[in-house]
Amino acid sequence: MEILLKNMKFQKSEAYNDNLLIRDKNIYLMDNHRLAMWSWLQEIDFSKRYNFIHVDAHPDLAIFPVEKKMNQVRQDISLDDFRNLTDLEFNVPVIRWDNYIDAFNVHFKNVIDENFSYTCTHYQGSRKSLKNELFTNQLPSFLKEVFTEKIFINDQQWIVNIDLDFFFSKSPEKILMFTDEYFESLFSSIKLGIDNGLIQVCTIALSPECSGGWENSFKALRKAQKYLKVDFLSLLDK
């Protein structure tokens, strides 16, 4: 396990800020999803195409303007250089927590197979979806059948993108909505997909502002990591 970024004191995360990035093999934990794009670049093979699944309270499908094409974004871009990519017009980071999927598809066309891209969200903030939509009651069986190879989708590997805010109700309550059995089903299936090589990379965001705070995010992470057989929280002194 490797700490790639960690602030001494966790601050606001929101759309642009980065507090942490930890890697355990091909699993990346971050405070918000804006570093997911960089994480994918560390693991993917550009000669291949990938299936994609996005599990999140939000679609994260804000449009990335083509005219803001970042010529310096290459597979070997450093984490610091990626974090410092700036929209000079507004003097803010060009990659946000809601536009990174489209930014990736703009800059690396056809790496993610549009026909085998799946969304399972609560549509908070947007009604957008990827090509294929899954309901929350379909997600456990879908992941289990795919990663146990009970059903055959295609020969392509997967990029799995999960935001832990998915497991919480809307503001202001932010109640953990899903049972331990739901967590076990999802993350045991993902663990199996990682172990059998079907998953190329898995990115997990804590999203404290959207989960009711850091402690709520850590509560969900504690459940998830139990079935992923990793211990991110030990590196966070939690």
Steps between C-alpha positions, in 0.01 A plus 500: 500500500632844408401848613523724194345805666387571855435831672599524865150623580201411285337812364211566265503276197224631273555541125868590480687414820710189556561366849615148432581236242599149608574205274477134587604313186230607250257648757521877547336684789449877475293762675322604179492357153696769320814286536329194351614599151865509608458166678360335187798624302731306731333168426349491152650369178424739214499217250187363669141606560328475836153450639405762759267515798428811704329458841432837661229723642578734208545427129830699483432566133555874473619591152870564458540769231702370207666840461668450837693203366804443717784406267729429795281218629685181421500162666825585679383837639607536863243531775617852584479611138154352467378671816637831375324495163322835500215659311671832433172671412366454854824419686365174642605136449379380164405152630216502751314234694220504242672529159784246519312224312429722201853647521642150477279413203589826323873444535514123467231412252380141477690375805170470686254302291183711489283198422615326817488794739266467798355748749340437837427833669234690693505774233587769751579820312429357155288250309786404271597138458749287314385259230364240741312574822479273802263538795629457853312173537667367184856599587595214738387225266655673197843528662483147636402349167763697307793440733420135573477470118150357528412732215736597219506865394810500278876443522573852623614583852321747725557842649294511821426845643322527836407797715409416859239778500290247306426325829353808673164674482464858378570807714449593771468160669772305311393167645685183402230332294641158415541185708822316579378229263484754216856615572618142519342408169638800312852505635547124513412490131743784428771320699438189292519704179834646609640160596397331176628785283166616365541840670795702373459787745259596779467859622317583823407851617408595857317824410463626859284801410254274322503228765433710808862559601831318528383266774206381291735439208733300723201300629412395145865435416533275804220283364636501144861421586397203712389318185773641276755358747693827524556733793514861383381626836813381678700746289255774591524427873128420508 
